[in-house]
Amino acid sequence: MSFSRGKFRKQTKDLINETSKLVDGNLPLENIIIYGHNIARAIIGFVKERKPDLLILGWRGYTKRKYFIMGSTLDPVIEQAP
């Protein structure tokens, strides 16, 4: 399967837009898509730079690797959370 960044970007934006409709209009909301070779590092860098009040990340509910609790992305983000 080939990876198409443009197609992924559109699907991600569509999902964010649909999810944003569920949020009360009085709640300030900023949607950001981050790309990076190592997504955990990209997320951590974003959090250190922008200092958001809340960060919501998805999780499949399992990990294929025994040495991770939540997964290779979430574990480092949780470990380094401010």
C-alpha positions as CSV (number, residue, x, y, z in Angstrom):
1,M,0.0,0.0,0.0
2,S,1.4,3.4,-1.0
3,F,1.3,6.3,1.4
4,S,-0.2,9.5,0.0
5,R,0.4,12.5,2.3
6,G,-2.2,14.6,0.4
7,K,-4.9,11.9,0.8
8,F,-4.0,11.4,4.5
9,R,-4.0,15.2,5.1
10,K,-7.5,15.5,3.6
11,Q,-8.9,12.5,5.6
12,T,-7.4,13.9,8.8
13,K,-8.8,17.4,8.2
14,D,-12.2,15.9,7.4
15,L,-12.1,13.9,10.7
16,I,-11.0,16.9,12.7
17,N,-13.8,19.1,11.1
18,E,-16.4,16.5,11.9
19,T,-15.2,16.1,15.5
20,S,-15.0,19.9,16.0
21,K,-18.8,20.1,15.2
22,L,-19.4,18.1,18.4
23,V,-17.7,20.7,20.6
24,D,-19.7,23.6,22.2
25,G,-19.1,26.8,20.3
26,N,-18.1,28.6,23.5
27,L,-15.1,26.4,24.0
28,P,-11.9,27.7,22.3
29,L,-10.6,25.0,20.0
30,E,-7.5,24.8,17.8
31,N,-6.9,21.9,15.5
32,I,-3.3,21.1,14.5
33,I,-1.9,18.4,12.4
34,I,1.7,17.5,13.1
35,Y,4.0,15.6,10.8
36,G,7.3,14.2,11.8
37,H,9.7,11.2,11.3
38,N,9.2,10.3,14.9
39,I,5.7,11.4,15.9
40,A,6.3,11.1,19.6
41,R,9.2,13.6,19.4
42,A,7.0,15.9,17.2
43,I,4.2,15.9,19.7
44,I,6.6,16.5,22.6
45,G,8.2,19.3,20.8
46,F,4.9,20.9,20.0
47,V,3.8,20.7,23.6
48,K,7.0,22.2,24.9
49,E,6.7,25.0,22.3
50,R,3.0,25.8,22.4
51,K,2.1,24.7,26.0
52,P,-1.5,23.7,25.3
53,D,-4.1,23.5,28.1
54,L,-5.3,20.1,26.8
55,L,-3.9,17.6,24.3
56,I,-6.1,14.8,23.1
57,L,-4.5,11.8,21.4
58,G,-6.1,8.7,20.0
59,W,-5.2,5.1,20.9
60,R,-6.2,1.8,19.3
61,G,-6.6,0.1,22.7
62,Y,-3.6,-2.3,22.3
63,T,0.0,-2.4,21.4
64,K,1.8,-5.1,19.5
65,R,5.1,-4.6,21.4
66,K,5.4,-6.2,24.8
67,Y,7.8,-3.5,26.2
68,F,5.3,-0.7,25.7
69,I,2.3,-0.1,27.8
70,M,0.3,2.2,25.5
71,G,2.4,2.1,22.4
72,S,5.6,3.5,20.8
73,T,4.0,7.0,20.4
74,L,2.0,7.4,23.6
75,D,4.5,6.0,26.1
76,P,7.2,8.6,25.3
77,V,4.6,11.4,25.3
78,I,3.2,10.3,28.7
79,E,6.7,9.9,30.1
80,Q,7.8,13.4,29.1
81,A,4.6,15.2,29.8
82,P,5.1,18.4,31.8
